[in-house]
Amino acid sequence: MKHFFQFAQRQTSYKQETMAGITTFLSMAYILVVNPIILSQSGMDKGAVFTATAISAIIGSLLIGLLANFPIGIAPSMGLNSFFTFSVCIGMGIPWQTTLTGVFIAGILFILLSLFKIREMIINIIPEDLKYAISGGLGFFVAFVGLKNAGFIISNKDTVVSLGDLSKTTTILAIIGLVITVIMMVRRIGGAIFYGMVITTIIGIVCHVIDKPTHIVGKIPSLTPTFGVVFKHLDQIFSPDVLAVIFTFLFVAFFDTAGALIAIASQAGLIKDNKIPNIGRALLADSTSIVVGSVLGTSTTASMVESSAGIAAGGRTGFTSVIISCGFFIALFFSPLLSIVTSEVTAPALIIVGALMASEIKQINWNRIEIVFPAFVTIIMMPLTSSVATGIALGFILYPVTMIALGKWKAVHPLIYILSLAFLAYFVFIV
């Protein structure tokens, strides 16, 4: 098994990979609670969505670990589940059954794009500086989410965001967790992020900030209300509204996943000569999980940015993903225990990981103005729009503009021009 996962080449061990897998799972576990709450507002059965979320994460994480040897967790995307419920089902009035079928079709298209290596080609032709910008921007985005979850920052109608109430017990708990984790990382203690979450949870329970679980083992809800529903509504996907929804799922999921894979691969040191080894297999695993998830009964799955927490804890191979998959399998039976993994517990990990990922911007050629502007816009727009895809799209639009202005239009790959026009059309006609 060590040979299969290339432990020697990537300088890792069973202990390191296991610790990383547990860290990522704990950072992702909130999706088992939040995804059913969000999708149930579209009319879906909450229990069925819980089971579909867990099984899709089990299969997706296992696939990307075994096929691509990537230390990444796959689960339903937070941004896309909100789009599913609030924009499509509630906003456009499209039934959840039809919307889920749209996710299924988008997944099939994803598989075809992956098999024909179109997705792989697009990721590989992204300029190196923009790859660093994507990684750095995702770092700021992850840190922003962590700061928000911890209560450090809150919404403000006058200034958009402002400093939160630092006297709140939950925020104090997050601050304690952050300080403890940072100290352990500075002291080079292995598994600092994981131990930080464990210690923070114990402190929260002892101080009555986190409620003790009422019981340990829970019954696995039935998939019957959602399983296979997509096959009964295939005739409803040809209306203009649903086709637009399919395109949006395709666009956002494509570049959300591309951004996450680039950032995580960069953080793990997997990018060689501006290319990511096994990226084709990783994309196929990701695409397949979307189809599986939609058949089971959940919105679009994606490579989770929380995987960066596990990489910061030492994850370097697909064995990390196998551990993540095992974590979700166990969670099916011990769901009540998930209540103690609160946003305040995981917030310090996200803040620290965001800081580590943001360091990638040092690789950008800041002395070249034609690079600075598209790179900066890519970075800043990810946290400001809460969308990885939007940041990438704006960077893609601006990069050829600055290169043409400099007279270096031949240095830009033809596909970049095509994608720039596609992004423009998306913003004009879809958004």
Salt bridges, closest charged atoms under 4 A:
GLU120 OE1 - LYS117 NZ 3.70
ASP286 OD2 - ARG119 NH2 3.40
GLU370 OE2 - ARG368 NE 2.70
